[in-house]
């Protein structure tokens, strides 16, 4: 076997591998002798089939099997001997003619083309300086939350006064019968249905026509089912509802006291305050972590400048652009992207793809050098948590991951990423600074932080959503539960259109 490096361009490598015809024929003869005792052919005693006859009958097939074994083993040997780390699956191109090789008239020649992982020294975490934003939970913040809870959990009681009319914010208790073309339809009737005026839980136009209603009043409500209504036989049709108002209830004065705490499952008001404070402490810590992680990733991005495997970048870009194209098609493009041309968007999102790949390689290298890894226990816990999101389908989701290593890699990637970030933060020079809640939760707020050595030209203003470790990005599990359709009870329906979906390729880290 002879290996020749034919081309080197950036991270691309091409190697030519040649097996001499004599060597292959010797391998073929050896294989024939190995199988000859087992060959059974009509007209020959078992094990006595002439070697020449076996070669004539099965030589091409045997040679094919030999080459199928030689190509992958030789490819791996070539990579190992040269300590190459492929960034993608090597491409194999057979140059020789199969029949000529089998007949011994030609050497067996094939080429290996691949992209290798870049060699670089990752930034020293101890040289990274981080400003960690922190805030204390104030009494005012807790008090504000108490007011909201009291309002949200307030009770309703009969609206006072015989002529009291229903207003937005009130609840009307109604009986109704819905008809289309004078005929009552299935699911279009109910008794003692509680309708919150202004909640938007019913078909558009239904609640509005009950404003001003009084207890005991009968009303006729005419609405048109949305064209996208889940019950296809009702979609787009006009319906008339005969409505009887049985009661009008108004919200009662909200009180912040022990009774409020008990309604929320706590013993007293002090317990409720403590629970709120703990919740805010956790929320602020999580937000601070997001800010700090963003600073870490930005600094790592600025500190490294090396060639990126083109195929990795292209694959990441295609994943991002698929989502952006979907957003363009359905009118869900982010506001700051709407006035940009397709070329401008592609250039911007390609930069995001490059950042993702760069950061993934950096994080993976830091993790590898420091022997960081995701344990099986951590992986199983994450998969079980994912399965719990789909009640009734937990087993199917777990089985999906068991059968799809790529999906498991996708679960592993963010766990690995967090571990590496935690490791960096343990060694980094971290300074805490008190900030306001507005600053902590501001999307574009930049906190001062010293830049690590080895900077690139300029920091990107719109970095990628998340840095992904070197593990390949695979499709999400298809076992996800589809949204359950709402009951077809006539006015009580999915009245509100679904919120517009933004492209998953967000630019905020």
C-alpha positions in Angstrom: 0.0 0.0 0.0 1.3 3.4 -0.9 -0.3 6.7 0.5 0.4 10.0 -1.2 -0.8 13.4 -0.1 -2.2 14.9 -3.3 -3.7 18.2 -2.2 -3.7 20.5 0.9 -5.8 23.6 0.9 -6.7 25.2 4.2 -8.4 22.4 6.1 -9.0 20.3 3.1 -6.9 17.2 2.5 -6.8 14.7 -0.4 -4.9 11.4 -0.2 -4.3 8.9 -3.0 -4.0 5.3 -1.8 -2.6 2.6 -4.2 -2.7 -1.1 -3.7 -0.4 -2.8 -6.2 -2.0 -5.4 -8.5 0.4 -8.1 -7.3 -0.5 -7.5 -3.7 -4.2 -7.7 -4.5 -3.9 -10.9 -6.5 -1.9 -12.4 -3.6 -4.8 -11.4 -1.2 -7.3 -12.8 -3.7 -5.4 -16.1 -3.9 -5.1 -16.4 -0.2 -8.9 -15.7 0.3 -9.7 -18.4 -2.4 -7.5 -20.9 -0.6 -9.3 -20.0 2.7 -12.8 -20.6 1.3 -11.9 -23.5 -1.0 -12.7 -26.3 1.5 -16.1 -24.9 1.9 -17.0 -24.5 -1.8 -19.7 -26.8 -3.1 -20.2 -27.0 -6.9 -22.0 -29.6 -9.0 -19.6 -31.9 -10.7 -16.9 -31.5 -8.1 -16.2 -33.4 -4.8 -16.6 -31.2 -1.7 -13.4 -29.2 -1.2 -11.9 -30.3 -4.5 -13.1 -27.4 -6.8 -10.0 -26.1 -8.7 -8.7 -22.8 -7.6 -8.8 -21.5 -11.2 -12.5 -22.4 -11.4 -13.3 -20.6 -8.2 -11.4 -17.6 -9.4 -13.3 -17.6 -12.7 -16.7 -18.1 -11.0 -16.4 -16.0 -7.9 -13.2 -13.9 -8.3 -14.9 -10.6 -9.0 -17.3 -11.1 -6.0 -14.4 -12.1 -3.7 -12.3 -9.2 -4.8 -15.2 -6.8 -4.2 -15.5 -8.1 -0.7 -11.8 -7.6 -0.2 -11.9 -4.1 -1.4 -14.9 -3.3 0.7 -12.9 -4.3 3.8 -9.7 -2.6 2.6 -11.2 0.8 1.9 -12.6 1.7 5.4 -9.7 0.0 7.3 -7.1 1.7 5.1 -8.9 5.1 5.4 -8.9 4.8 9.2 -5.2 3.7 9.3 -4.3 6.7 7.1 -6.1 9.1 9.5 -4.6 7.5 12.6 -1.0 7.5 11.2 -1.2 11.2 10.3 -3.2 12.1 13.5 -5.9 13.6 11.4 -9.2 14.6 13.1 -11.9 14.7 10.4 -14.4 17.4 10.7 -16.8 15.4 8.5 -17.2 12.0 7.0 -14.3 11.4 4.5 -15.4 11.1 0.9 -14.1 8.1 -1.0 -13.5 8.2 -4.8 -12.5 5.0 -6.5 -10.3 5.8 -9.5 -9.6 2.2 -10.8 -11.7 0.1 -13.1 -13.2 -2.8 -11.1 -12.7 -5.5 -13.8 -9.2 -4.5 -14.5 -8.4 -4.7 -10.8 -10.1 -8.1 -10.5 -8.2 -9.5 -13.5 -4.9 -8.3 -12.1 -4.3 -5.8 -14.9 -4.5 -2.7 -12.8 -3.6 -1.4 -9.4 -6.4 -0.5 -7.1 -6.4 3.3 -6.6 -8.8 5.4 -4.6 -8.8 8.9 -3.1 -9.7 10.1 0.3 -11.0 13.7 0.5 -11.8 15.3 3.9 -11.8 18.4 6.0 -9.8 18.2 9.2 -10.5 20.0 12.5 -8.4 23.1 12.9 -5.4 23.0 15.3 -5.5 25.9 17.8 -4.8 26.7 21.4 -7.9 27.7 23.2 -7.9 30.8 25.3 -6.8 30.4 28.9 -10.0 30.6 31.1 -8.0 32.2 33.9 -7.2 35.2 31.5 -10.9 35.9 30.9 -12.4 38.7 33.0 -16.1 38.7 33.5 -18.5 41.2 35.0 -21.4 39.4 36.7 -24.5 41.5 37.1 -26.4 40.8 40.3 -29.4 42.4 42.1 -31.0 42.0 45.4 -34.7 41.2 45.7 -36.4 44.3 47.1 -39.5 44.5 49.3 -41.1 46.6 46.5 -40.6 43.8 44.0 -42.3 41.3 46.4 -45.1 43.8 47.1 -45.7 44.4 43.4 -46.0 40.6 42.9 -48.4 40.3 45.8 -50.7 42.9 44.2 -50.7 41.0 40.9 -51.4 37.7 42.6 -54.2 39.3 44.6 -55.7 40.7 41.4 -55.3 37.4 39.5 -56.8 35.3 42.3 -59.6 37.6 43.3 -63.0 36.2 43.7 -66.1 37.2 41.8 -69.5 37.9 43.3 -73.0 39.0 42.1 -72.9 42.5 40.6 -74.9 44.7 42.8 -78.0 46.5 41.6 -81.0 45.2 39.7 -80.0 47.1 36.6 -76.3 46.2 36.9 -74.8 45.7 33.4 -72.0 43.4 32.4 -68.7 45.1 31.6 -65.3 44.0 30.4 -63.6 42.3 33.4 -66.9 40.8 34.6 -68.1 37.2 34.3 -71.5 36.3 32.8 -73.1 33.0 33.5 -75.0 31.9 30.5 -77.0 29.2 28.8 -76.7 29.1 25.0 -77.8 27.2 22.0 -76.0 27.7 18.7 -77.6 27.2 15.3 -76.4 27.2 11.7 -79.1 27.8 9.1 -81.7 27.4 11.9 -80.4 24.0 12.9 -78.7 23.4 16.3 -75.3 21.8 15.8 -73.3 19.3 17.9 -71.2 21.0 20.6 -73.0 24.3 20.1 -75.0 24.3 23.4 -74.1 24.6 27.0 -75.6 25.5 30.4 -74.1 27.6 33.2 -71.1 28.5 31.1 -68.9 31.2 32.7 -67.7 33.7 30.2 -65.0 36.2 31.2 -65.7 39.4 29.2 -62.5 40.6 27.6 -60.7 37.3 28.1 -60.8 36.4 24.3 -61.5 32.8 25.1 -64.5 32.6 22.8 -65.1 33.1 19.1 -64.2 36.6 18.1 -67.3 38.8 18.5 -69.0 36.6 21.0 -67.9 38.2 24.2 -68.3 41.7 22.8 -72.0 41.2 22.2 -72.6 40.3 25.8 -71.2 43.6 27.1 -74.1 45.6 28.7 -76.2 42.4 29.4 -78.2 42.2 32.6 -79.2 39.2 34.7 -82.2 37.4 33.2 -81.8 39.0 29.8 -82.0 37.0 26.6 -79.7 38.0 23.7 -79.1 36.8 20.2 -75.4 36.6 19.3 -74.3 36.3 15.7 -70.7 35.3 15.0 -68.7 33.8 12.1 -66.4 30.9 12.9 -62.8 31.6 11.9 -61.7 30.1 8.6 -59.0 28.2 10.4 -61.3 26.8 13.0 -60.3 23.3 14.1 -63.8 21.9 13.5 -63.8 21.9 9.7 -67.5 21.6 9.4 -67.9 24.9 11.2 -65.0 26.8 9.8 -66.0 30.0 8.1 -69.7 29.6 8.8 -72.1 32.0 10.4 -73.8 30.9 13.6 -76.6 32.4 15.7 -76.6 31.8 19.4 -79.6 32.1 21.6 -78.2 33.3 24.9 -79.8 33.6 28.3 -77.8 35.6 30.9 -78.4 33.9 34.3 -76.0 36.0 36.3 -73.5 38.9 36.1 -70.5 38.7 38.5 -68.0 41.4 39.2 -64.5 41.1 40.6 -64.4 41.7 44.4 -61.9 43.8 46.1 -58.6 42.0 46.3 -57.0 41.7 49.7 -53.4 40.8 50.5 -53.7 38.7 53.7 -53.4 35.2 55.0 -56.5 34.1 53.1 -54.8 35.0 49.9 -51.8 32.9 50.9 -54.1 30.0 51.8 -55.9 30.2 48.4 -52.5 29.8 46.8 -51.6 26.8 48.9 -49.4 28.4 51.6 -50.0 28.7 55.3 -49.9 32.5 55.8 -48.8 35.8 54.2 -45.3 35.6 55.5 -44.9 32.2 53.8 -46.2 33.6 50.6 -43.7 36.5 50.8 -40.8 34.1 51.4 -41.9 31.9 48.5 -42.0 34.9 46.2 -38.6 36.1 47.3 -37.1 32.7 46.7 -38.7 32.6 43.3 -37.2 36.0 42.4 -33.8 35.0 43.7 -33.8 32.0 41.4 -35.1 34.0 38.4 -32.5 36.8 38.9 -29.7 34.2 39.2 -30.8 32.5 36.0 -30.9 35.8 34.1 -27.5 36.7 35.5 -26.2 33.4 34.3 -27.5 34.1 30.8 -25.8 37.5 30.8 -22.5 36.0 32.0 -22.7 33.2 29.5 -23.2 35.7 26.7 -20.1 37.6 27.9 -18.1 34.4 28.0 -19.1 33.4 24.5 -18.5 36.8 23.1 -15.0 36.9 24.6 -14.2 33.4 23.3 -15.5 34.4 19.9 -13.2 37.5 19.9 -10.2 35.6 21.2 -10.1 33.0 18.5 -9.4 33.4 14.8 -8.8 30.2 12.9 -10.0 28.5 9.7 -13.3 26.8 10.0 -14.3 23.6 8.2 -16.3 24.8 5.2 -18.7 21.9 5.3 -19.5 22.4 9.0 -20.2 26.0 8.4 -22.4 25.2 5.3 -24.4 22.6 7.2 -25.0 25.1 10.1 -25.9 27.8 7.7 -28.4 25.6 5.9 -30.1 24.7 9.2 -30.4 28.4 10.1 -31.5 29.5 6.6 -34.1 26.8 6.4 -35.8 28.5 9.5 -35.3 32.0 8.1 -36.8 31.0 4.8 -39.8 29.6 6.6 -40.2 32.8 8.5 -40.0 34.8 5.3 -42.6 32.6 3.6 -45.0 32.9 6.5 -44.4 36.6 7.3 -42.7 35.9 10.7 -39.4 37.6 10.0 -38.0 39.6 12.8 -38.7 43.3 12.4 -35.0 44.4 12.0 -34.7 41.9 9.1 -37.8 42.8 7.1 -36.2 45.6 5.1 -33.1 43.6 4.2 -32.5 41.8 0.9 -32.0 38.1 0.7 -28.3 38.6 0.0 -27.9 40.8 3.0 -29.8 38.3 5.2 -27.7 35.4 3.9 -24.5 37.2 4.6 -25.6 38.1 8.1 -26.8 34.6 9.0 -23.7 33.0 7.5 -21.8 35.1 9.9 -24.0 33.6 12.7 -23.3 30.1 11.4 -19.5 30.8 11.5 -19.8 32.0 15.0 -21.7 28.9 16.1 -19.2 26.6 14.5 -16.2 28.6 16.0 -17.6 28.6 19.5 -18.6 24.9 19.2 -15.0 24.0 18.3 -13.6 26.2 21.1 -15.8 24.8 23.8 -15.2 21.3 22.6 -11.4 21.8 22.7 -11.5 23.3 26.2 -13.7 20.4 27.3 -11.5 17.8 25.7 -8.3 19.2 27.1 -9.7 19.3 30.6 -11.5 15.9 30.3 -15.0 17.2 30.7 -17.8 14.9 29.7 -21.5 14.3 30.1 -22.2 11.3 32.3 -24.8 8.7 31.4 -26.8 9.7 34.5 -26.9 13.3 33.3 -28.0 12.2 29.9 -30.7 9.9 31.1 -32.0 12.6 33.4 -32.3 15.1 30.5 -34.0 12.5 28.3 -36.5 11.7 31.0 -37.2 15.4 31.6 -37.8 15.7 27.9 -40.2 12.7 27.9 -42.2 14.3 30.8 -43.1 17.1 28.5 -45.4 14.7 26.6 -47.8 13.1 29.1 -48.9 9.7 27.9 -46.1 9.4 25.4 -43.1 9.2 27.8 -42.2 5.7 26.8 -42.3 6.5 23.0 -40.1 9.5 23.5 -37.5 7.5 25.5 -37.6 4.8 22.9 -37.1 7.4 20.2 -33.8 8.5 21.8 -32.7 4.9 22.4 -33.0 4.3 18.6 -31.6 7.6 17.5 -28.0 8.4 18.5 -28.2 11.7 16.7 -31.1 12.8 18.8 -29.1 11.8 21.9 -26.2 13.9 20.7 -28.5 16.9 20.5 -29.6 16.4 24.1 -26.0 16.0 25.1 -24.7 19.1 23.4 -26.3 21.8 25.7 -25.4 19.8 28.8 -21.8 19.7 27.6 -21.8 23.3 26.7 -23.0 24.3 30.2 -20.3 22.2 31.8 -17.6 23.9 29.8 -19.0 27.3 30.6 -19.1 26.4 34.3 -15.5 25.3 34.1 -14.5 28.5 32.5 -16.3 30.6 35.1 -14.5 28.6 37.9 -11.2 29.8 36.6 -12.1 33.2 35.2 -11.7 36.5 37.0 -15.3 37.3 37.9 -16.3 40.6 39.4 -19.9 41.1 40.7 -21.5 44.4 40.0 -24.9 45.6 41.4 -27.3 46.6 38.6 -30.9 47.5 38.4 -33.6 45.0 37.4 -34.1 46.9 34.1 -30.4 46.5 33.3 -30.4 42.8 34.2 -33.3 42.0 32.0 -32.5 44.4 29.1 -31.9 42.4 25.9 -29.2 44.6 24.5 -27.6 45.9 27.6 -23.8 45.5 27.5 -21.9 45.2 30.7 -18.2 46.3 30.8 -15.7 43.5 30.7 -12.1 43.3 29.9 -11.3 41.5 26.6 -9.1 38.5 26.5 -5.9 38.5 24.6 -5.8 37.5 21.0 -8.6 39.6 19.7 -10.2 39.5 16.3 -11.2 42.5 14.3 -14.5 43.4 16.0 -17.2 41.8 17.9 -20.3 40.9 16.1 -23.3 42.9 17.1 -25.7 40.0 16.4 -24.1 36.8 17.5 -25.6 33.4 17.1 -28.3 32.1 19.3 -26.2 29.4 21.0 -22.8 28.0 20.8 -23.0 24.3 20.0 -20.3 21.8 20.9 -18.7 19.9 18.2 -21.3 17.2 18.3 -23.3 17.1 15.1 -26.6 18.8 15.0 -29.3 16.3 14.4 -33.0 16.5 13.8 -35.2 16.9 16.8 -37.3 13.9 17.9 -40.4 13.4 15.8 -42.1 11.8 18.8 -43.3 15.2 20.0 -46.9 15.4 20.9 -49.0 17.3 18.5 -51.1 20.1 20.1 -54.4 18.6 21.2 -57.4 20.1 19.4 -59.7 22.0 21.6 -63.3 20.9 22.1 -65.7 21.8 19.4 -68.1 23.4 21.8 -69.2 26.2 19.8 -68.3 29.5 21.2 -65.7 28.1 23.5 -62.9 27.6 21.1 -59.5 28.6 20.0 -60.6 32.0 19.2 -57.3 33.7 19.3 -54.9 33.0 16.4 -51.6 31.4 17.4 -48.8 33.9 18.2 -46.5 34.5 15.3 -43.6 32.2 15.3 -40.2 33.8 15.0 -37.4 32.1 13.2 -35.6 29.7 15.6 -32.3 31.1 14.4 -32.4 33.9 16.9 -29.5 36.3 17.1 -29.5 36.8 20.8 -27.2 34.5 22.8 
